[in-house]
């Protein structure tokens, strides 16, 4: 089964490195209320911005 999958970008508050957030993360984590991810560079927690939560809520 083929699916198109978008990748979303957020920037770390601490080091500014962009983080790629795949659509499945939005669907499986953000949509159910997880409100942060860990930066791959500095390992600080990055708060999920409101716009991304809205996108997650609208995904199937
Ligand atoms: Zn960082």
PDB file of the backbone (N, CA, C, O) and the ligand in Angstrom, with CONECT records:
HET     ZN  A 101       1
ATOM      1  N   UNK A   1       0.844  -1.191   0.000  1.00  0.00           N
ATOM      2  CA  UNK A   1       0.000   0.000   0.000  1.00  0.00           C
ATOM      3  C   UNK A   1       0.886   1.250   0.000  1.00  0.00           C
ATOM      4  O   UNK A   1       1.713   1.449   0.890  1.00  0.00           O
ATOM      5  N   UNK A   2       0.691   2.058  -0.995  1.00  0.00           N
ATOM      6  CA  UNK A   2       1.485   3.279  -1.093  1.00  0.00           C
ATOM      7  C   UNK A   2       0.758   4.460  -0.477  1.00  0.00           C
ATOM      8  O   UNK A   2      -0.438   4.664  -0.683  1.00  0.00           O
ATOM      9  N   UNK A   3       1.502   5.212   0.265  1.00  0.00           N
ATOM     10  CA  UNK A   3       0.930   6.414   0.862  1.00  0.00           C
ATOM     11  C   UNK A   3       1.871   7.571   0.599  1.00  0.00           C
ATOM     12  O   UNK A   3       3.091   7.410   0.620  1.00  0.00           O
ATOM     13  N   UNK A   4       1.314   8.712   0.356  1.00  0.00           N
ATOM     14  CA  UNK A   4       2.177   9.882   0.286  1.00  0.00           C
ATOM     15  C   UNK A   4       2.422  10.301   1.722  1.00  0.00           C
ATOM     16  O   UNK A   4       1.497  10.336   2.533  1.00  0.00           O
ATOM     17  N   UNK A   5       3.653  10.616   2.030  1.00  0.00           N
ATOM     18  CA  UNK A   5       3.863  11.069   3.389  1.00  0.00           C
ATOM     19  C   UNK A   5       4.681  12.336   3.419  1.00  0.00           C
ATOM     20  O   UNK A   5       5.777  12.425   2.867  1.00  0.00           O
ATOM     21  N   UNK A   6       4.113  13.289   4.073  1.00  0.00           N
ATOM     22  CA  UNK A   6       4.756  14.596   4.182  1.00  0.00           C
ATOM     23  C   UNK A   6       5.706  14.579   5.366  1.00  0.00           C
ATOM     24  O   UNK A   6       5.526  13.811   6.311  1.00  0.00           O
ATOM     25  N   UNK A   7       6.703  15.420   5.306  1.00  0.00           N
ATOM     26  CA  UNK A   7       7.598  15.607   6.440  1.00  0.00           C
ATOM     27  C   UNK A   7       7.501  17.069   6.852  1.00  0.00           C
ATOM     28  O   UNK A   7       7.596  17.969   6.018  1.00  0.00           O
ATOM     29  N   UNK A   8       7.313  17.291   8.139  1.00  0.00           N
ATOM     30  CA  UNK A   8       7.181  18.654   8.645  1.00  0.00           C
ATOM     31  C   UNK A   8       8.462  19.052   9.360  1.00  0.00           C
ATOM     32  O   UNK A   8       9.206  18.205   9.854  1.00  0.00           O
ATOM     33  N   UNK A   9       8.698  20.321   9.403  1.00  0.00           N
ATOM     34  CA  UNK A   9       9.933  20.835  10.002  1.00  0.00           C
ATOM     35  C   UNK A   9       9.626  21.701  11.211  1.00  0.00           C
ATOM     36  O   UNK A   9       8.756  22.570  11.156  1.00  0.00           O
ATOM     37  N   UNK A  10      10.335  21.465  12.292  1.00  0.00           N
ATOM     38  CA  UNK A  10      10.308  22.422  13.397  1.00  0.00           C
ATOM     39  C   UNK A  10      11.756  22.702  13.789  1.00  0.00           C
ATOM     40  O   UNK A  10      12.651  21.901  13.519  1.00  0.00           O
ATOM     41  N   UNK A  11      11.966  23.825  14.417  1.00  0.00           N
ATOM     42  CA  UNK A  11      13.330  24.220  14.772  1.00  0.00           C
ATOM     43  C   UNK A  11      13.522  24.135  16.278  1.00  0.00           C
ATOM     44  O   UNK A  11      12.653  24.521  17.060  1.00  0.00           O
ATOM     45  N   UNK A  12      14.674  23.623  16.660  1.00  0.00           N
ATOM     46  CA  UNK A  12      15.001  23.510  18.072  1.00  0.00           C
ATOM     47  C   UNK A  12      15.126  24.906  18.697  1.00  0.00           C
ATOM     48  O   UNK A  12      15.798  25.783  18.154  1.00  0.00           O
ATOM     49  N   UNK A  13      14.470  25.095  19.841  1.00  0.00           N
ATOM     50  CA  UNK A  13      14.542  26.377  20.551  1.00  0.00           C
ATOM     51  C   UNK A  13      15.943  26.650  21.079  1.00  0.00           C
ATOM     52  O   UNK A  13      16.346  27.802  21.237  1.00  0.00           O
ATOM     53  N   UNK A  14      16.657  25.609  21.340  1.00  0.00           N
ATOM     54  CA  UNK A  14      17.955  25.736  21.975  1.00  0.00           C
ATOM     55  C   UNK A  14      19.095  25.919  20.983  1.00  0.00           C
ATOM     56  O   UNK A  14      19.879  26.859  21.116  1.00  0.00           O
ATOM     57  N   UNK A  15      19.202  25.035  19.986  1.00  0.00           N
ATOM     58  CA  UNK A  15      20.340  25.103  19.069  1.00  0.00           C
ATOM     59  C   UNK A  15      19.946  25.532  17.666  1.00  0.00           C
ATOM     60  O   UNK A  15      20.812  25.820  16.840  1.00  0.00           O
ATOM     61  N   UNK A  16      18.645  25.580  17.387  1.00  0.00           N
ATOM     62  CA  UNK A  16      18.194  26.073  16.091  1.00  0.00           C
ATOM     63  C   UNK A  16      18.257  25.078  14.952  1.00  0.00           C
ATOM     64  O   UNK A  16      17.921  25.409  13.815  1.00  0.00           O
ATOM     65  N   UNK A  17      18.689  23.848  15.250  1.00  0.00           N
ATOM     66  CA  UNK A  17      18.775  22.820  14.208  1.00  0.00           C
ATOM     67  C   UNK A  17      17.357  22.383  13.814  1.00  0.00           C
ATOM     68  O   UNK A  17      16.534  22.085  14.680  1.00  0.00           O
ATOM     69  N   UNK A  18      17.075  22.347  12.505  1.00  0.00           N
ATOM     70  CA  UNK A  18      15.745  21.893  12.095  1.00  0.00           C
ATOM     71  C   UNK A  18      15.556  20.396  12.336  1.00  0.00           C
ATOM     72  O   UNK A  18      16.465  19.595  12.118  1.00  0.00           O
ATOM     73  N   UNK A  19      14.372  20.044  12.782  1.00  0.00           N
ATOM     74  CA  UNK A  19      14.040  18.640  13.031  1.00  0.00           C
ATOM     75  C   UNK A  19      12.968  18.220  12.045  1.00  0.00           C
ATOM     76  O   UNK A  19      11.973  18.919  11.850  1.00  0.00           O
ATOM     77  N   UNK A  20      13.180  17.083  11.433  1.00  0.00           N
ATOM     78  CA  UNK A  20      12.194  16.568  10.495  1.00  0.00           C
ATOM     79  C   UNK A  20      11.186  15.732  11.274  1.00  0.00           C
ATOM     80  O   UNK A  20      11.547  14.782  11.969  1.00  0.00           O
ATOM     81  N   UNK A  21       9.936  16.100  11.146  1.00  0.00           N
ATOM     82  CA  UNK A  21       8.881  15.363  11.827  1.00  0.00           C
ATOM     83  C   UNK A  21       8.058  14.640  10.773  1.00  0.00           C
ATOM     84  O   UNK A  21       7.257  15.273  10.085  1.00  0.00           O
ATOM     85  N   UNK A  22       8.232  13.350  10.629  1.00  0.00           N
ATOM     86  CA  UNK A  22       7.455  12.625   9.629  1.00  0.00           C
ATOM     87  C   UNK A  22       5.973  12.579  10.004  1.00  0.00           C
ATOM     88  O   UNK A  22       5.596  12.691  11.170  1.00  0.00           O
ATOM     89  N   UNK A  23       5.173  12.415   8.992  1.00  0.00           N
ATOM     90  CA  UNK A  23       3.725  12.421   9.203  1.00  0.00           C
ATOM     91  C   UNK A  23       3.274  11.366  10.215  1.00  0.00           C
ATOM     92  O   UNK A  23       2.348  11.616  10.987  1.00  0.00           O
ATOM     93  N   UNK A  24       3.909  10.198  10.224  1.00  0.00           N
ATOM     94  CA  UNK A  24       3.457   9.156  11.158  1.00  0.00           C
ATOM     95  C   UNK A  24       3.673   9.571  12.611  1.00  0.00           C
ATOM     96  O   UNK A  24       2.938   9.137  13.497  1.00  0.00           O
ATOM     97  N   UNK A  25       4.676  10.406  12.856  1.00  0.00           N
ATOM     98  CA  UNK A  25       4.876  10.926  14.219  1.00  0.00           C
ATOM     99  C   UNK A  25       3.709  11.826  14.615  1.00  0.00           C
ATOM    100  O   UNK A  25       3.204  11.765  15.736  1.00  0.00           O
ATOM    101  N   UNK A  26       3.297  12.663  13.661  1.00  0.00           N
ATOM    102  CA  UNK A  26       2.133  13.514  13.930  1.00  0.00           C
ATOM    103  C   UNK A  26       0.916  12.658  14.236  1.00  0.00           C
ATOM    104  O   UNK A  26       0.180  12.919  15.188  1.00  0.00           O
ATOM    105  N   UNK A  27       0.716  11.646  13.428  1.00  0.00           N
ATOM    106  CA  UNK A  27      -0.493  10.830  13.566  1.00  0.00           C
ATOM    107  C   UNK A  27      -0.476   9.975  14.826  1.00  0.00           C
ATOM    108  O   UNK A  27      -1.497   9.826  15.497  1.00  0.00           O
ATOM    109  N   UNK A  28       0.688   9.414  15.143  1.00  0.00           N
ATOM    110  CA  UNK A  28       0.747   8.448  16.240  1.00  0.00           C
ATOM    111  C   UNK A  28       1.117   9.050  17.584  1.00  0.00           C
ATOM    112  O   UNK A  28       0.874   8.434  18.622  1.00  0.00           O
ATOM    113  N   UNK A  29       1.690  10.219  17.585  1.00  0.00           N
ATOM    114  CA  UNK A  29       2.128  10.823  18.841  1.00  0.00           C
ATOM    115  C   UNK A  29       1.473  12.177  19.088  1.00  0.00           C
ATOM    116  O   UNK A  29       0.793  12.382  20.094  1.00  0.00           O
ATOM    117  N   UNK A  30       1.690  13.092  18.153  1.00  0.00           N
ATOM    118  CA  UNK A  30       1.205  14.459  18.370  1.00  0.00           C
ATOM    119  C   UNK A  30      -0.320  14.497  18.435  1.00  0.00           C
ATOM    120  O   UNK A  30      -0.901  15.199  19.264  1.00  0.00           O
ATOM    121  N   UNK A  31      -0.959  13.732  17.550  1.00  0.00           N
ATOM    122  CA  UNK A  31      -2.423  13.744  17.503  1.00  0.00           C
ATOM    123  C   UNK A  31      -3.045  13.212  18.796  1.00  0.00           C
ATOM    124  O   UNK A  31      -4.179  13.566  19.118  1.00  0.00           O
ATOM    125  N   UNK A  32      -2.330  12.376  19.536  1.00  0.00           N
ATOM    126  CA  UNK A  32      -2.893  11.847  20.782  1.00  0.00           C
ATOM    127  C   UNK A  32      -2.422  12.627  22.009  1.00  0.00           C
ATOM    128  O   UNK A  32      -2.673  12.219  23.142  1.00  0.00           O
ATOM    129  N   UNK A  33      -1.745  13.740  21.781  1.00  0.00           N
ATOM    130  CA  UNK A  33      -1.456  14.621  22.909  1.00  0.00           C
ATOM    131  C   UNK A  33      -0.006  14.753  23.328  1.00  0.00           C
ATOM    132  O   UNK A  33       0.294  15.491  24.267  1.00  0.00           O
ATOM    133  N   UNK A  34       0.906  14.054  22.654  1.00  0.00           N
ATOM    134  CA  UNK A  34       2.321  14.249  22.961  1.00  0.00           C
ATOM    135  C   UNK A  34       2.693  15.672  22.543  1.00  0.00           C
ATOM    136  O   UNK A  34       2.438  16.077  21.409  1.00  0.00           O
ATOM    137  N   UNK A  35       3.298  16.427  23.464  1.00  0.00           N
ATOM    138  CA  UNK A  35       3.493  17.847  23.152  1.00  0.00           C
ATOM    139  C   UNK A  35       4.947  18.249  22.941  1.00  0.00           C
ATOM    140  O   UNK A  35       5.273  19.436  22.913  1.00  0.00           O
ATOM    141  N   UNK A  36       5.812  17.262  22.794  1.00  0.00           N
ATOM    142  CA  UNK A  36       7.200  17.621  22.547  1.00  0.00           C
ATOM    143  C   UNK A  36       7.979  16.485  21.916  1.00  0.00           C
ATOM    144  O   UNK A  36       7.591  15.321  22.007  1.00  0.00           O
ATOM    145  N   UNK A  37       9.076  16.836  21.278  1.00  0.00           N
ATOM    146  CA  UNK A  37      10.001  15.838  20.743  1.00  0.00           C
ATOM    147  C   UNK A  37      11.400  16.241  21.216  1.00  0.00           C
ATOM    148  O   UNK A  37      11.609  17.375  21.647  1.00  0.00           O
ATOM    149  N   UNK A  38      12.343  15.323  21.136  1.00  0.00           N
ATOM    150  CA  UNK A  38      13.691  15.643  21.567  1.00  0.00           C
ATOM    151  C   UNK A  38      14.576  15.974  20.376  1.00  0.00           C
ATOM    152  O   UNK A  38      14.558  15.285  19.356  1.00  0.00           O
ATOM    153  N   UNK A  39      15.338  17.025  20.522  1.00  0.00           N
ATOM    154  CA  UNK A  39      16.253  17.470  19.473  1.00  0.00           C
ATOM    155  C   UNK A  39      17.299  16.389  19.225  1.00  0.00           C
ATOM    156  O   UNK A  39      17.861  15.824  20.162  1.00  0.00           O
ATOM    157  N   UNK A  40      17.547  16.115  17.953  1.00  0.00           N
ATOM    158  CA  UNK A  40      18.541  15.098  17.612  1.00  0.00           C
ATOM    159  C   UNK A  40      19.952  15.601  17.870  1.00  0.00           C
ATOM    160  O   UNK A  40      20.879  14.806  18.025  1.00  0.00           O
ATOM    161  N   UNK A  41      20.116  16.899  17.915  1.00  0.00           N
ATOM    162  CA  UNK A  41      21.444  17.483  18.084  1.00  0.00           C
ATOM    163  C   UNK A  41      21.795  17.693  19.557  1.00  0.00           C
ATOM    164  O   UNK A  41      22.808  17.181  20.034  1.00  0.00           O
ATOM    165  N   UNK A  42      20.958  18.447  20.276  1.00  0.00           N
ATOM    166  CA  UNK A  42      21.315  18.799  21.656  1.00  0.00           C
ATOM    167  C   UNK A  42      20.466  18.048  22.692  1.00  0.00           C
ATOM    168  O   UNK A  42      20.703  18.167  23.894  1.00  0.00           O
ATOM    169  N   UNK A  43      19.480  17.278  22.225  1.00  0.00           N
ATOM    170  CA  UNK A  43      18.635  16.450  23.082  1.00  0.00           C
ATOM    171  C   UNK A  43      17.740  17.232  24.024  1.00  0.00           C
ATOM    172  O   UNK A  43      17.206  16.677  24.984  1.00  0.00           O
ATOM    173  N   UNK A  44      17.577  18.506  23.756  1.00  0.00           N
ATOM    174  CA  UNK A  44      16.608  19.296  24.518  1.00  0.00           C
ATOM    175  C   UNK A  44      15.218  19.017  23.993  1.00  0.00           C
ATOM    176  O   UNK A  44      15.031  18.667  22.827  1.00  0.00           O
ATOM    177  N   UNK A  45      14.239  19.180  24.878  1.00  0.00           N
ATOM    178  CA  UNK A  45      12.875  18.950  24.457  1.00  0.00           C
ATOM    179  C   UNK A  45      12.370  20.154  23.673  1.00  0.00           C
ATOM    180  O   UNK A  45      12.553  21.297  24.091  1.00  0.00           O
ATOM    181  N   UNK A  46      11.743  19.898  22.551  1.00  0.00           N
ATOM    182  CA  UNK A  46      11.188  20.966  21.716  1.00  0.00           C
ATOM    183  C   UNK A  46       9.678  20.881  21.812  1.00  0.00           C
ATOM    184  O   UNK A  46       9.079  19.838  21.549  1.00  0.00           O
ATOM    185  N   UNK A  47       9.082  21.979  22.187  1.00  0.00           N
ATOM    186  CA  UNK A  47       7.628  22.032  22.292  1.00  0.00           C
ATOM    187  C   UNK A  47       7.017  22.042  20.893  1.00  0.00           C
ATOM    188  O   UNK A  47       7.455  22.794  20.022  1.00  0.00           O
ATOM    189  N   UNK A  48       6.014  21.213  20.687  1.00  0.00           N
ATOM    190  CA  UNK A  48       5.341  21.168  19.382  1.00  0.00           C
ATOM    191  C   UNK A  48       4.512  22.431  19.209  1.00  0.00           C
ATOM    192  O   UNK A  48       3.645  22.718  20.035  1.00  0.00           O
ATOM    193  N   UNK A  49       4.763  23.184  18.154  1.00  0.00           N
ATOM    194  CA  UNK A  49       3.991  24.427  17.961  1.00  0.00           C
ATOM    195  C   UNK A  49       2.526  24.151  17.639  1.00  0.00           C
ATOM    196  O   UNK A  49       2.163  23.103  17.105  1.00  0.00           O
ATOM    197  N   UNK A  50       1.722  25.113  17.978  1.00  0.00           N
ATOM    198  CA  UNK A  50       0.277  24.994  17.821  1.00  0.00           C
ATOM    199  C   UNK A  50      -0.136  24.600  16.392  1.00  0.00           C
ATOM    200  O   UNK A  50      -1.028  23.773  16.203  1.00  0.00           O
ATOM    201  N   UNK A  51       0.518  25.200  15.397  1.00  0.00           N
ATOM    202  CA  UNK A  51       0.112  24.904  14.011  1.00  0.00           C
ATOM    203  C   UNK A  51       0.315  23.437  13.670  1.00  0.00           C
ATOM    204  O   UNK A  51      -0.445  22.858  12.895  1.00  0.00           O
ATOM    205  N   UNK A  52       1.349  22.843  14.255  1.00  0.00           N
ATOM    206  CA  UNK A  52       1.633  21.445  13.959  1.00  0.00           C
ATOM    207  C   UNK A  52       0.625  20.528  14.665  1.00  0.00           C
ATOM    208  O   UNK A  52       0.250  19.479  14.139  1.00  0.00           O
ATOM    209  N   UNK A  53       0.196  20.939  15.855  1.00  0.00           N
ATOM    210  CA  UNK A  53      -0.849  20.179  16.551  1.00  0.00           C
ATOM    211  C   UNK A  53      -2.143  20.207  15.757  1.00  0.00           C
ATOM    212  O   UNK A  53      -2.867  19.213  15.688  1.00  0.00           O
ATOM    213  N   UNK A  54      -2.428  21.365  15.155  1.00  0.00           N
ATOM    214  CA  UNK A  54      -3.634  21.475  14.349  1.00  0.00           C
ATOM    215  C   UNK A  54      -3.552  20.566  13.136  1.00  0.00           C
ATOM    216  O   UNK A  54      -4.523  19.892  12.790  1.00  0.00           O
ATOM    217  N   UNK A  55      -2.381  20.547  12.484  1.00  0.00           N
ATOM    218  CA  UNK A  55      -2.193  19.660  11.333  1.00  0.00           C
ATOM    219  C   UNK A  55      -2.396  18.214  11.773  1.00  0.00           C
ATOM    220  O   UNK A  55      -3.082  17.440  11.104  1.00  0.00           O
ATOM    221  N   UNK A  56      -1.793  17.860  12.904  1.00  0.00           N
ATOM    222  CA  UNK A  56      -1.902  16.481  13.413  1.00  0.00           C
ATOM    223  C   UNK A  56      -3.349  16.107  13.680  1.00  0.00           C
ATOM    224  O   UNK A  56      -3.774  14.989  13.385  1.00  0.00           O
ATOM    225  N   UNK A  57      -4.101  17.039  14.236  1.00  0.00           N
ATOM    226  CA  UNK A  57      -5.500  16.776  14.576  1.00  0.00           C
ATOM    227  C   UNK A  57      -6.349  16.569  13.322  1.00  0.00           C
ATOM    228  O   UNK A  57      -7.374  15.888  13.358  1.00  0.00           O
ATOM    229  N   UNK A  58      -5.909  17.162  12.220  1.00  0.00           N
ATOM    230  CA  UNK A  58      -6.694  17.051  10.989  1.00  0.00           C
ATOM    231  C   UNK A  58      -6.295  15.862  10.127  1.00  0.00           C
ATOM    232  O   UNK A  58      -6.983  15.546   9.156  1.00  0.00           O
ATOM    233  N   UNK A  59      -5.192  15.200  10.466  1.00  0.00           N
ATOM    234  CA  UNK A  59      -4.778  14.027   9.704  1.00  0.00           C
ATOM    235  C   UNK A  59      -5.666  12.858  10.078  1.00  0.00           C
ATOM    236  O   UNK A  59      -6.184  12.776  11.191  1.00  0.00           O
ATOM    237  N   UNK A  60      -5.824  11.981   9.148  1.00  0.00           N
ATOM    238  CA  UNK A  60      -6.624  10.775   9.400  1.00  0.00           C
ATOM    239  C   UNK A  60      -5.841   9.825  10.278  1.00  0.00           C
ATOM    240  O   UNK A  60      -6.331   8.746  10.612  1.00  0.00           O
TER     241      UNK A  60
HETATM  242 ZN    ZN A 101      18.746  21.370  19.731  1.00  0.00          ZN
END
